[in-house]
Amino acid sequence: VAALEAKDRALVFIGFMGAGKSRALRAARGAGLVALDADDELERELGAPIGEYFDRHGEGEFRCREAAVVPGLLDRAHGGAIALGGGAVTSEAIRAALAEHVVVWLRVDVETAWERARRHDRPLARDRAMFETLLAEREPIYRELADAILPSGDDVPVRALPHLRSLAGMPPESTLLWGASESGEYPAYIGPGLLGLSPLGAAAAHGDIGLGGRPFVVADATVATLHGPALEGAEAVVRVPPGESSKTLTEAERVLGELARAGMRRDDHVVALGGGVVGDLAGFCAAVYQRGVPVVQLPTTLVGQVDSAYGGKTGVDIPEAKNYVGAYHQPAAVIADTETLRTLPAEDLAAGFVEVLKTGLIAGGDLWEGARSVESLDAHAVGPLIAPSVEVKLEVVAEDEREAGRRAVLNLGHTVGHAIEAASGYARHRHGEAVGLGLLAALRLSGADDLRAEVEDILARHGLPTGIHPEVATDEILAAVERDKKRTAEGVGFVLCARPGEVTTGQAVDGARVRAALEELR
Ligand SMILES: NC(=O)c1ccc[n+]([C@@H]2O[C@H](COP(=O)([O-])OP(=O)(O)OC[C@H]3O[C@@H](n4cnc5c(N)ncnc54)[C@H](O)[C@@H]3O)[C@@H](O)[C@H]2O)c1
């Protein structure tokens, strides 16, 4: 991957006050980069501390000076690292100058930002309400500009630095997100052409991901044929027949056996190449092989790229219920090459779009607006929605890896969706299609009738089913719903959504209403 490392594009740290830009600069300096703080340079130029200049001349005058100085600094920053003041991105000249570089948004929550900014008596951190408004105004600008988004965390920039430098050599449309949860953290690269950059998906097989060892690929057989060159360099390739019917204990045993016969050791790693089925199956095999080896996820379906490859849920189905056997096993890295979606059949792309729609309903805001306004579905149209969907998922998982609480929001549409899949022997509907039907049921149970009508229109527009396959019996679905809810002694209720962005979990719903919501899907 060293060959991928561009010497030219600088790492530019942007973010709100208190986001940790100075610490990120220290990390860059520690790695041998020339690292510059734009605010320090500005203070030299202004001949006064920024706070003092602000108070004396006002924000307008300060921004003018900033917009005059920072583009020059960015011009000279090539090959190094530079941190910008929180408001610098409001200048058009500065935004234009950022285009040549790798822009790293250090994302911070309001509480942490306020604490840190207060300590340093920042001029714009004297009134809490104004501070919050300003953060809300700036976040969309940071997001728009960012090539990489890192959560605030003391040493995240230190550990992320090799990945940020790799990003500098990847196609400019690439994005780096950071999955972090109690049991570990990992880079998630998303962008067109990432698999083609080197055999085995850029860094997957190489030291840059910090894995060492040898890659053992577990690949969807169809994907292995279509994207064969991505497998070059692997120690072994285990092909898995496509489809949900491969997500079984029997197939897991076969894969584990093949890995053992190929000589995989504890210091080697699994590379999962394919959709959610292979991701879940290979992830599970990695979790249990010699009690656990790392797994790199290379998702090639939309379901995989927006959802299943991240968050560490791995497992297989049993005839009684879906995903009933599994393990939490966070990936060592995810590399989502959005170019691979071009070979994905239209039905699978549509099924994956349901996960985008679901995430839009959970998050509300721009993601929902983006999802609802897709007129005609293709890899190009969904491209811009992938990273924002992943950002939502990673944020939820960071808070609640093991689904003790908030992570359950991600199951919107899944209680009924999984039940439809299980009741049909995993044979009648794709996972995403079943989730789409589950969304319709969940929205009816939420009393969100207008929203349900809109989601039904969206599903229909993209050729997705709005009715359950006639051969899947309602009683069987209801029985599967009950099993799904009884994963714990107290049972798990429904996830409901009153409006986009407003989701509640653990909601008890009367059985008759569930039946009615299912009958309506006939
Ligand atoms: N672990 C999680 O958090 C999580 C989240 C969501 C879904 N899932 C699981 O994911 C599974 C569904 O995943 P899926 O929808 O990706 O299905 P899938 O893995 O079965 O893939 C769908 C089809 O697309 C083909 N395919 C894959 N990539 C291709 C490409 N680039 N070009 C051409 N064909 C390609 C496959 O051969 C397959 O036939 C379900 O089992 C579901 O439970 C898991």
The ligand as an SDF file (V2000), in Angstrom:
LIG
                    3D

 44 48  0  0  0  0  0  0  0  0999 V2000
  -24.8540   -8.5990    9.9660 N   0  0  0  0  0  0  0  0  0  0  0  0
  -25.6800   -7.6040    9.8000 C   0  0  0  0  0  0  0  0  0  0  0  0
  -25.6400   -6.6210   10.5180 O   0  0  0  0  0  0  0  0  0  0  0  0
  -26.6830   -7.6790    8.6840 C   0  0  0  0  0  0  0  0  0  0  0  0
  -27.3950   -6.5440    8.3100 C   0  0  0  0  0  0  0  0  0  0  0  0
  -28.2700   -6.6170    7.2260 C   0  0  0  0  0  0  0  0  0  0  0  0
  -28.4140   -7.8140    6.5470 C   0  0  0  0  0  0  0  0  0  0  0  0
  -27.7130   -8.9020    6.9500 N   0  0  0  0  0  0  0  0  0  0  0  0
  -27.8430  -10.1770    6.2460 C   0  0  0  0  0  0  0  0  0  0  0  0
  -27.4280   -9.9960    4.9060 O   0  0  0  0  0  0  0  0  0  0  0  0
  -28.0420  -11.0020    4.1070 C   0  0  0  0  0  0  0  0  0  0  0  0
  -28.5290  -10.3900    2.8220 C   0  0  0  0  0  0  0  0  0  0  0  0
  -27.4330   -9.8530    2.1510 O   0  0  0  0  0  0  0  0  0  0  0  0
  -27.4910   -9.4680    0.6040 P   0  0  0  0  0  0  0  0  0  0  0  0
  -28.7510   -8.7940    0.3010 O   0  0  0  0  0  0  0  0  0  0  0  0
  -26.2210   -8.7910    0.3050 O   0  0  0  0  0  0  0  0  0  0  0  0
  -27.6220  -10.8800   -0.1160 O   0  0  0  0  0  0  0  0  0  0  0  0
  -26.5780  -11.9150   -0.7370 P   0  0  0  0  0  0  0  0  0  0  0  0
  -25.3120  -11.9230   -0.0040 O   0  0  0  0  0  0  0  0  0  0  0  0
  -27.3440  -13.1660   -0.8690 O   0  0  0  0  0  0  0  0  0  0  0  0
  -26.3160  -11.3260   -2.1950 O   0  0  0  0  0  0  0  0  0  0  0  0
  -27.3780  -11.1970   -3.0920 C   0  0  0  0  0  0  0  0  0  0  0  0
  -27.0440  -11.7670   -4.4680 C   0  0  0  0  0  0  0  0  0  0  0  0
  -26.1620  -10.8950   -5.1350 O   0  0  0  0  0  0  0  0  0  0  0  0
  -25.0690  -11.6150   -5.7120 C   0  0  0  0  0  0  0  0  0  0  0  0
  -23.9670  -10.6590   -5.7400 N   0  0  0  0  0  0  0  0  0  0  0  0
  -23.3120  -10.1480   -4.6960 C   0  0  0  0  0  0  0  0  0  0  0  0
  -22.5010   -9.1630   -5.0920 N   0  0  0  0  0  0  0  0  0  0  0  0
  -22.6170   -9.0750   -6.4310 C   0  0  0  0  0  0  0  0  0  0  0  0
  -22.0550   -8.2380   -7.4090 C   0  0  0  0  0  0  0  0  0  0  0  0
  -21.2350   -7.2470   -7.0860 N   0  0  0  0  0  0  0  0  0  0  0  0
  -22.4030   -8.4530   -8.6930 N   0  0  0  0  0  0  0  0  0  0  0  0
  -23.2900   -9.4240   -9.0340 C   0  0  0  0  0  0  0  0  0  0  0  0
  -23.8740  -10.2170   -8.1460 N   0  0  0  0  0  0  0  0  0  0  0  0
  -23.5470  -10.0390   -6.8560 C   0  0  0  0  0  0  0  0  0  0  0  0
  -24.9130  -12.8090   -4.8390 C   0  0  0  0  0  0  0  0  0  0  0  0
  -24.3220  -13.8690   -5.5540 O   0  0  0  0  0  0  0  0  0  0  0  0
  -26.3560  -13.1170   -4.4610 C   0  0  0  0  0  0  0  0  0  0  0  0
  -26.9560  -13.8970   -5.4500 O   0  0  0  0  0  0  0  0  0  0  0  0
  -29.1520  -11.6030    4.9360 C   0  0  0  0  0  0  0  0  0  0  0  0
  -28.7780  -12.8790    5.3660 O   0  0  0  0  0  0  0  0  0  0  0  0
  -29.2350  -10.6740    6.1310 C   0  0  0  0  0  0  0  0  0  0  0  0
  -29.6670  -11.3250    7.3010 O   0  0  0  0  0  0  0  0  0  0  0  0
  -26.8530   -8.8440    7.9870 C   0  0  0  0  0  0  0  0  0  0  0  0
  1  2  1  0
  2  3  2  0
  2  4  1  0
  4  5  1  0
  4 44  2  0
  5  6  2  0
  6  7  1  0
  7  8  2  0
  8  9  1  0
  8 44  1  0
  9 10  1  0
  9 42  1  0
 10 11  1  0
 11 12  1  0
 11 40  1  0
 12 13  1  0
 13 14  1  0
 14 15  2  0
 14 16  1  0
 14 17  1  0
 17 18  1  0
 18 19  2  0
 18 20  1  0
 18 21  1  0
 21 22  1  0
 22 23  1  0
 23 24  1  0
 23 38  1  0
 24 25  1  0
 25 26  1  0
 25 36  1  0
 26 27  1  0
 26 35  1  0
 27 28  2  0
 28 29  1  0
 29 30  1  0
 29 35  2  0
 30 31  1  0
 30 32  2  0
 32 33  1  0
 33 34  2  0
 34 35  1  0
 36 37  1  0
 36 38  1  0
 38 39  1  0
 40 41  1  0
 40 42  1  0
 42 43  1  0
M  CHG  2   8   1  16  -1
M  END
$$$$
